[in-house]
Amino acid sequence: MIDISLELANRLAAYTEDVKEGLEQSVDEVTKEALEKLKATSPKHKKKYAKSWVRKKTPQGYILHNKRYYLTHLLENGHAKRGGGRVAGIKHIGPVEEETIQAFEEKVREYLG
């Protein structure tokens, strides 16, 4: 009985490590793709905003953010003009987020399935 339980524990530990590595690789690929999509679909009025997207690794995973953080909400949702009226938003973060979530789910299912 001891040999079976040790073997089972070893195999579960190996499987857990394989799954962890696969998920990390999937997250890495998906976030790289998302970063490129954000750079490609962002408004390019002066090009600085689109080039300012960066990917940062944290202990919990990756964070995609723009160095010009103060513009993301205004460009995504629109804003009021100084002289009155409104500027329409340019949806560029939301669609990329949805695509990234779907791509990650597909990769996880593919890896585990």
Buried (B, 14 or more C-beta within 10 A) or exposed (E): EEEEEEEEEEEEEEEEEEEEEBBEEBBBEBBEBBBEBBBEBBBEEEEEBBBBBEBEEEEEEBEBEBEBEEBBEEBBBBBEEEEEEEEEBBEBBEEBEEBBEEBBEEBBEEBEE
